[in-house]
Amino acid sequence: MTNLLTRLAALLLLTTLAACASAPKTSDPPKALPGYEGVQDGEFFIQPVDALHLTEQTKRTEVAYNGDEKPGSIVVDTHARKLYYVLEGGRAMRYGIAVGREGLAFRGTGSIGRKQEWPSWTPTRNMIRTQPDTYGKYAGGLPGGLDNPLGARALYLYRGSRDTMFRIHGTIDNASIGRATSAGCIRLFNQDAIDLYNRVSIGTFVKVRTLEESLALEGPYMDDAFGRAVPESPEAIAQKERDAKELEERLADEEAARVKEEARLAKEAEKAERKRLSACRRKGVEEADCPPLEAPAA
């Protein structure tokens, strides 16, 4: 059921937005909220975040903070998919995050041992071994830029002098924020990654909450029909059911439209074939020697 909902959600996003990798239409730019406008960052222009991806759970918000970490700390909650930068006076800046497999592997505390603007990226040996066709060409590293999965900024978590391989970084996939992803560590919108990067310094304390800590401080969370983490409640469960039904209906409509279009194209092709053979017969050309139809111009 989870896989179906994920597929349906992905389909809905694809049918209502341009693909993440596509350039936005100049006549119809993405609708962005304050703080998520397009940003010229050095030689790179970061596209605005479409408002569709900015929910109460995913957009950057200053909130009351109920943890006991000191101001200047980073607290990562991989279960609620939130990251906090603790401020003075019982406040914190909260960011929505996406969490990959590598992000789930770390527990406990560490510190920011390195910061990097437009970081380079190298896939792990395991990624290259298991998916050589996808990652093998990047074995030597991918320079920083708009196509780099680490996005505009990266913070590297260390324990002492040892790199833990845990990263907090930007992303080129805005639709992933709030969701569990198949790879990567902790992703933020690039605009949020820049905001957080500017707040922290080398040595900043980082804590990753356990499930027990998350439940005590955030309460239970669940995935909505779009795969985004939201507080679990009867209302959220009912909304998920309504959204899942709508997504399923949209998928059925898309499939029906696809089948109808394929039938129309097949009928046109059959009609064209009959015309081709008929023209050859009028000219006395044998069917085996009848020239094929010219492909339509692209």
C-alpha positions as a Markdown table, in Angstrom:
| # | Residue | x | y | z |
|---|---|---|---|---|
| 1 | Met | 0.0 | 0.0 | 0.0 |
| 2 | Thr | 2.9 | 2.4 | 0.9 |
| 3 | Asn | 4.5 | 1.8 | -2.5 |
| 4 | Leu | 1.2 | 2.4 | -4.3 |
| 5 | Leu | 0.7 | 5.7 | -2.5 |
| 6 | Thr | 4.2 | 6.8 | -3.2 |
| 7 | Arg | 3.7 | 6.0 | -6.9 |
| 8 | Leu | 0.4 | 7.8 | -6.9 |
| 9 | Ala | 1.8 | 10.8 | -5.2 |
| 10 | Ala | 4.7 | 11.0 | -7.6 |
| 11 | Leu | 2.4 | 10.8 | -10.5 |
| 12 | Leu | 0.2 | 13.6 | -9.2 |
| 13 | Leu | 3.3 | 15.8 | -8.7 |
| 14 | Leu | 4.5 | 15.0 | -12.2 |
| 15 | Thr | 1.1 | 15.9 | -13.7 |
| 16 | Thr | 0.7 | 19.2 | -11.8 |
| 17 | Leu | 4.3 | 20.5 | -12.0 |
| 18 | Ala | 7.1 | 20.5 | -14.5 |
| 19 | Ala | 9.6 | 17.8 | -13.7 |
| 20 | Cys | 12.3 | 18.8 | -11.2 |
| 21 | Ala | 15.0 | 18.5 | -13.8 |
| 22 | Ser | 13.1 | 20.7 | -16.3 |
| 23 | Ala | 13.6 | 24.4 | -16.7 |
| 24 | Pro | 10.6 | 26.5 | -15.5 |
| 25 | Lys | 8.6 | 28.3 | -18.1 |
| 26 | Thr | 9.6 | 31.9 | -18.3 |
| 27 | Ser | 6.0 | 33.0 | -18.6 |
| 28 | Asp | 4.9 | 30.9 | -15.7 |
| 29 | Pro | 7.6 | 30.9 | -12.9 |
| 30 | Pro | 7.2 | 28.8 | -9.8 |
| 31 | Lys | 5.1 | 30.4 | -7.1 |
| 32 | Ala | 7.5 | 30.9 | -4.2 |
| 33 | Leu | 6.9 | 32.1 | -0.6 |
| 34 | Pro | 9.1 | 34.7 | 1.1 |
| 35 | Gly | 12.5 | 33.2 | 1.9 |
| 36 | Tyr | 12.3 | 30.8 | -1.0 |
| 37 | Glu | 12.7 | 33.1 | -3.9 |
| 38 | Gly | 15.3 | 32.5 | -6.6 |
| 39 | Val | 18.8 | 33.2 | -5.4 |
| 40 | Gln | 21.9 | 34.2 | -7.4 |
| 41 | Asp | 24.7 | 32.5 | -5.4 |
| 42 | Gly | 28.0 | 33.2 | -6.9 |
| 43 | Glu | 28.0 | 31.8 | -10.4 |
| 44 | Phe | 24.9 | 29.7 | -9.8 |
| 45 | Phe | 21.2 | 30.7 | -9.8 |
| 46 | Ile | 19.1 | 28.7 | -7.4 |
| 47 | Gln | 15.5 | 28.4 | -8.7 |
| 48 | Pro | 12.7 | 29.4 | -6.3 |
| 49 | Val | 11.0 | 26.7 | -4.4 |
| 50 | Asp | 7.5 | 26.1 | -5.7 |
| 51 | Ala | 4.9 | 26.8 | -3.0 |
| 52 | Leu | 3.5 | 23.3 | -3.6 |
| 53 | His | 6.5 | 22.0 | -1.7 |
| 54 | Leu | 6.2 | 24.4 | 1.2 |
| 55 | Thr | 3.9 | 23.2 | 3.9 |
| 56 | Glu | 3.6 | 24.0 | 7.6 |
| 57 | Gln | 5.9 | 21.0 | 8.2 |
| 58 | Thr | 8.5 | 21.7 | 5.5 |
| 59 | Lys | 9.1 | 25.5 | 5.4 |
| 60 | Arg | 11.6 | 27.3 | 7.6 |
| 61 | Thr | 9.9 | 28.6 | 10.7 |
| 62 | Glu | 11.0 | 30.1 | 14.0 |
| 63 | Val | 9.2 | 28.1 | 16.8 |
| 64 | Ala | 9.2 | 27.5 | 20.5 |
| 65 | Tyr | 11.7 | 24.9 | 21.4 |
| 66 | Asn | 11.1 | 22.2 | 24.1 |
| 67 | Gly | 14.5 | 20.5 | 24.1 |
| 68 | Asp | 17.3 | 21.1 | 26.5 |
| 69 | Glu | 20.1 | 21.6 | 24.1 |
| 70 | Lys | 22.0 | 24.9 | 24.3 |
| 71 | Pro | 21.6 | 27.8 | 21.9 |
| 72 | Gly | 23.8 | 27.3 | 18.9 |
| 73 | Ser | 23.2 | 23.6 | 18.7 |
| 74 | Ile | 21.8 | 21.6 | 15.8 |
| 75 | Val | 19.2 | 19.0 | 16.6 |
| 76 | Val | 18.1 | 16.5 | 13.9 |
| 77 | Asp | 14.9 | 14.5 | 14.3 |
| 78 | Thr | 15.0 | 11.9 | 11.5 |
| 79 | His | 11.6 | 10.5 | 12.6 |
| 80 | Ala | 9.6 | 13.7 | 12.4 |
| 81 | Arg | 11.9 | 14.9 | 9.6 |
| 82 | Lys | 12.8 | 18.1 | 11.2 |
| 83 | Leu | 16.0 | 19.9 | 11.9 |
| 84 | Tyr | 16.3 | 22.6 | 14.7 |
| 85 | Tyr | 18.9 | 25.3 | 15.1 |
| 86 | Val | 18.5 | 26.3 | 18.8 |
| 87 | Leu | 18.2 | 30.0 | 19.5 |
| 88 | Glu | 18.2 | 32.0 | 22.7 |
| 89 | Gly | 15.1 | 32.4 | 24.8 |
| 90 | Gly | 13.6 | 29.0 | 24.3 |
| 91 | Arg | 13.3 | 29.4 | 20.5 |
| 92 | Ala | 14.6 | 27.6 | 17.5 |
| 93 | Met | 14.7 | 27.8 | 13.8 |
| 94 | Arg | 13.0 | 24.7 | 12.4 |
| 95 | Tyr | 13.7 | 23.3 | 8.9 |
| 96 | Gly | 11.9 | 20.6 | 7.0 |
| 97 | Ile | 14.3 | 17.8 | 5.9 |
| 98 | Ala | 14.4 | 14.7 | 3.8 |
| 99 | Val | 16.1 | 11.7 | 5.3 |
| 100 | Gly | 18.0 | 9.0 | 3.3 |
| 101 | Arg | 19.4 | 5.7 | 4.3 |
| 102 | Glu | 22.7 | 7.2 | 5.4 |
| 103 | Gly | 20.8 | 9.7 | 7.5 |
| 104 | Leu | 19.2 | 6.9 | 9.5 |
| 105 | Ala | 22.5 | 5.3 | 10.2 |
| 106 | Phe | 23.8 | 7.9 | 12.7 |
| 107 | Arg | 22.7 | 8.2 | 16.3 |
| 108 | Gly | 24.0 | 10.3 | 19.2 |
| 109 | Thr | 26.1 | 13.4 | 19.0 |
| 110 | Gly | 29.0 | 15.0 | 17.1 |
| 111 | Ser | 30.1 | 18.3 | 15.8 |
| 112 | Ile | 30.4 | 20.2 | 12.5 |
| 113 | Gly | 34.0 | 19.5 | 11.5 |
| 114 | Arg | 33.9 | 21.0 | 8.0 |
| 115 | Lys | 31.7 | 23.4 | 6.0 |
| 116 | Gln | 31.6 | 23.7 | 2.2 |
| 117 | Glu | 29.9 | 26.0 | -0.3 |
| 118 | Trp | 28.8 | 24.2 | -3.5 |
| 119 | Pro | 30.5 | 20.9 | -2.4 |
| 120 | Ser | 31.7 | 18.2 | -4.6 |
| 121 | Trp | 30.2 | 14.8 | -4.3 |
| 122 | Thr | 31.6 | 11.2 | -4.6 |
| 123 | Pro | 29.3 | 8.2 | -4.4 |
| 124 | Thr | 30.1 | 5.6 | -1.8 |
| 125 | Arg | 31.9 | 2.4 | -2.8 |
| 126 | Asn | 28.7 | 0.5 | -2.0 |
| 127 | Met | 26.7 | 2.7 | -4.4 |
| 128 | Ile | 29.2 | 2.2 | -7.1 |
| 129 | Arg | 29.3 | -1.6 | -6.4 |
| 130 | Thr | 25.5 | -2.1 | -6.4 |
| 131 | Gln | 24.6 | 0.4 | -9.2 |
| 132 | Pro | 27.7 | 0.8 | -11.4 |
| 133 | Asp | 25.7 | 2.0 | -14.4 |
| 134 | Thr | 24.3 | 4.9 | -12.4 |
| 135 | Tyr | 27.2 | 5.8 | -10.2 |
| 136 | Gly | 30.3 | 4.4 | -11.8 |
| 137 | Lys | 30.9 | 7.5 | -13.9 |
| 138 | Tyr | 31.0 | 9.6 | -10.8 |
| 139 | Ala | 33.6 | 7.5 | -9.0 |
| 140 | Gly | 36.2 | 10.3 | -9.4 |
| 141 | Gly | 33.8 | 12.8 | -7.9 |
| 142 | Leu | 31.2 | 15.3 | -9.2 |
| 143 | Pro | 32.1 | 19.0 | -9.0 |
| 144 | Gly | 29.8 | 21.4 | -7.1 |
| 145 | Gly | 27.0 | 22.9 | -9.1 |
| 146 | Leu | 23.3 | 22.8 | -9.9 |
| 147 | Asp | 23.4 | 19.1 | -10.9 |
| 148 | Asn | 25.2 | 18.0 | -7.7 |
| 149 | Pro | 23.0 | 16.1 | -5.2 |
| 150 | Leu | 24.7 | 17.9 | -2.3 |
| 151 | Gly | 23.2 | 21.2 | -3.4 |
| 152 | Ala | 24.5 | 24.6 | -2.5 |
| 153 | Arg | 25.9 | 23.9 | 1.0 |
| 154 | Ala | 27.1 | 21.0 | 3.0 |
| 155 | Leu | 27.9 | 20.5 | 6.7 |
| 156 | Tyr | 30.1 | 17.5 | 7.7 |
| 157 | Leu | 29.6 | 15.8 | 11.0 |
| 158 | Tyr | 32.7 | 14.7 | 12.9 |
| 159 | Arg | 33.4 | 12.8 | 16.1 |
| 160 | Gly | 36.7 | 14.1 | 17.3 |
| 161 | Ser | 38.9 | 14.2 | 14.2 |
| 162 | Arg | 36.9 | 11.4 | 12.4 |
| 163 | Asp | 34.5 | 12.1 | 9.6 |
| 164 | Thr | 31.3 | 10.2 | 10.3 |
| 165 | Met | 30.2 | 10.5 | 6.7 |
| 166 | Phe | 27.0 | 12.1 | 8.0 |
| 167 | Arg | 26.1 | 15.1 | 6.0 |
| 168 | Ile | 23.6 | 17.9 | 6.3 |
| 169 | His | 23.2 | 19.5 | 2.8 |
| 170 | Gly | 21.1 | 21.1 | 0.2 |
| 171 | Thr | 19.3 | 19.3 | -2.5 |
| 172 | Ile | 18.4 | 19.6 | -6.2 |
| 173 | Asp | 15.2 | 17.7 | -5.5 |
| 174 | Asn | 12.8 | 20.1 | -3.7 |
| 175 | Ala | 9.9 | 17.6 | -3.9 |
| 176 | Ser | 11.8 | 15.2 | -1.6 |
| 177 | Ile | 11.7 | 17.5 | 1.4 |
| 178 | Gly | 9.6 | 16.0 | 4.2 |
| 179 | Arg | 9.9 | 12.5 | 2.8 |
| 180 | Ala | 12.1 | 9.4 | 3.3 |
| 181 | Thr | 14.4 | 9.0 | 0.4 |
| 182 | Ser | 16.4 | 6.0 | -0.9 |
| 183 | Ala | 19.8 | 7.6 | -0.6 |
| 184 | Gly | 21.6 | 10.5 | 1.0 |
| 185 | Cys | 21.9 | 11.9 | 4.5 |
| 186 | Ile | 19.9 | 15.0 | 5.7 |
| 187 | Arg | 18.6 | 17.2 | 2.9 |
| 188 | Leu | 17.2 | 20.7 | 3.1 |
| 189 | Phe | 15.9 | 23.1 | 0.4 |
| 190 | Asn | 19.0 | 24.9 | -0.9 |
| 191 | Gln | 17.6 | 28.2 | 0.5 |
| 192 | Asp | 17.4 | 26.6 | 3.9 |
| 193 | Ala | 20.9 | 25.0 | 3.6 |
| 194 | Ile | 22.3 | 28.5 | 3.0 |
| 195 | Asp | 20.4 | 29.9 | 5.9 |
| 196 | Leu | 21.7 | 27.2 | 8.3 |
| 197 | Tyr | 25.2 | 27.3 | 6.9 |
| 198 | Asn | 25.4 | 31.0 | 7.7 |
| 199 | Arg | 24.3 | 30.4 | 11.3 |
| 200 | Val | 26.7 | 27.6 | 12.2 |
| 201 | Ser | 30.5 | 27.6 | 12.7 |
| 202 | Ile | 33.1 | 24.8 | 12.9 |
| 203 | Gly | 32.6 | 22.9 | 16.2 |
| 204 | Thr | 28.8 | 23.4 | 16.3 |
| 205 | Phe | 27.3 | 20.7 | 18.5 |
| 206 | Val | 25.0 | 18.3 | 16.7 |
| 207 | Lys | 22.5 | 15.8 | 18.2 |
| 208 | Val | 20.5 | 13.2 | 16.4 |
| 209 | Arg | 17.4 | 12.2 | 18.3 |
| 210 | Thr | 16.4 | 8.6 | 19.0 |
| 211 | Leu | 12.9 | 7.4 | 18.3 |
| 212 | Glu | 12.1 | 7.6 | 22.0 |
| 213 | Glu | 13.3 | 11.2 | 22.2 |
| 214 | Ser | 11.3 | 12.1 | 19.1 |
| 215 | Leu | 8.1 | 10.6 | 20.5 |
| 216 | Ala | 8.6 | 12.4 | 23.8 |
| 217 | Leu | 9.2 | 15.8 | 22.3 |
| 218 | Glu | 7.3 | 15.7 | 19.0 |
| 219 | Gly | 4.6 | 13.0 | 19.5 |
| 220 | Pro | 3.9 | 10.3 | 16.9 |
| 221 | Tyr | 4.3 | 11.1 | 13.2 |
| 222 | Met | 3.0 | 9.4 | 10.1 |
| 223 | Asp | 3.4 | 9.7 | 6.4 |
| 224 | Asp | 0.6 | 11.5 | 4.5 |
| 225 | Ala | -0.6 | 10.3 | 1.1 |
| 226 | Phe | 2.3 | 12.2 | -0.5 |
| 227 | Gly | 4.9 | 10.5 | 1.7 |
| 228 | Arg | 5.5 | 13.6 | 3.8 |
| 229 | Ala | 5.9 | 13.3 | 7.6 |
| 230 | Val | 3.0 | 14.9 | 9.5 |
| 231 | Pro | 1.8 | 14.7 | 13.1 |
| 232 | Glu | -0.3 | 11.6 | 13.6 |
| 233 | Ser | -4.0 | 12.3 | 14.4 |
| 234 | Pro | -7.5 | 11.1 | 13.5 |
| 235 | Glu | -7.8 | 14.2 | 11.2 |
| 236 | Ala | -4.5 | 13.4 | 9.5 |
| 237 | Ile | -5.5 | 9.8 | 9.0 |
| 238 | Ala | -8.8 | 10.8 | 7.5 |
| 239 | Gln | -7.1 | 13.3 | 5.2 |
| 240 | Lys | -4.6 | 10.7 | 4.1 |
| 241 | Glu | -7.5 | 8.4 | 3.1 |
| 242 | Arg | -9.2 | 11.3 | 1.1 |
| 243 | Asp | -5.9 | 12.2 | -0.6 |
| 244 | Ala | -5.1 | 8.6 | -1.4 |
| 245 | Lys | -8.6 | 8.2 | -3.0 |
| 246 | Glu | -8.1 | 11.3 | -5.1 |
| 247 | Leu | -4.6 | 10.2 | -6.2 |
| 248 | Glu | -6.0 | 6.8 | -7.2 |
| 249 | Glu | -8.8 | 8.4 | -9.2 |
| 250 | Arg | -6.2 | 10.6 | -10.9 |
| 251 | Leu | -4.1 | 7.6 | -11.7 |
| 252 | Ala | -7.1 | 5.8 | -13.2 |
| 253 | Asp | -8.0 | 8.9 | -15.3 |
| 254 | Glu | -4.4 | 9.1 | -16.5 |
| 255 | Glu | -4.4 | 5.4 | -17.4 |
| 256 | Ala | -7.7 | 5.7 | -19.2 |
| 257 | Ala | -6.5 | 8.8 | -21.2 |
| 258 | Arg | -3.3 | 6.9 | -22.1 |
| 259 | Val | -5.2 | 3.9 | -23.3 |
| 260 | Lys | -7.6 | 6.1 | -25.3 |
| 261 | Glu | -4.7 | 7.9 | -26.9 |
| 262 | Glu | -2.9 | 4.7 | -27.8 |
| 263 | Ala | -6.1 | 3.4 | -29.4 |
| 264 | Arg | -6.5 | 6.7 | -31.4 |
| 265 | Leu | -2.9 | 6.5 | -32.7 |
| 266 | Ala | -3.3 | 2.8 | -33.6 |
| 267 | Lys | -6.5 | 3.6 | -35.5 |
| 268 | Glu | -4.7 | 6.5 | -37.4 |
| 269 | Ala | -1.8 | 4.2 | -38.2 |
| 270 | Glu | -4.1 | 1.5 | -39.5 |
| 271 | Lys | -5.9 | 4.1 | -41.7 |
| 272 | Ala | -2.6 | 5.4 | -43.0 |
| 273 | Glu | -1.5 | 1.9 | -43.8 |
| 274 | Arg | -4.6 | 1.2 | -45.8 |
| 275 | Lys | -4.2 | 4.4 | -47.8 |
| 276 | Arg | -0.6 | 3.5 | -48.5 |
| 277 | Leu | -1.4 | 0.1 | -49.9 |
| 278 | Ser | -4.4 | 1.4 | -51.8 |
| 279 | Ala | -2.2 | 4.1 | -53.5 |
| 280 | Cys | 0.3 | 1.4 | -54.5 |
| 281 | Arg | -2.4 | -0.8 | -55.9 |
| 282 | Arg | -3.7 | 2.1 | -58.1 |
| 283 | Lys | -0.2 | 2.5 | -59.4 |
| 284 | Gly | 0.3 | -1.2 | -60.1 |
| 285 | Val | 3.0 | -1.5 | -57.4 |
| 286 | Glu | 3.1 | -4.9 | -55.7 |
| 287 | Glu | 2.6 | -4.8 | -51.9 |
| 288 | Ala | 6.1 | -6.1 | -51.2 |
| 289 | Asp | 7.5 | -3.2 | -53.2 |
| 290 | Cys | 5.2 | -0.5 | -51.8 |
| 291 | Pro | 7.4 | 2.2 | -50.2 |
| 292 | Pro | 6.9 | 2.8 | -46.5 |
| 293 | Leu | 5.2 | 5.9 | -45.1 |
| 294 | Glu | 7.4 | 8.8 | -44.4 |
| 295 | Ala | 7.8 | 9.5 | -40.7 |
| 296 | Pro | 6.1 | 12.8 | -39.6 |
| 297 | Ala | 8.4 | 15.7 | -39.1 |
| 298 | Ala | 9.5 | 16.2 | -35.4 |
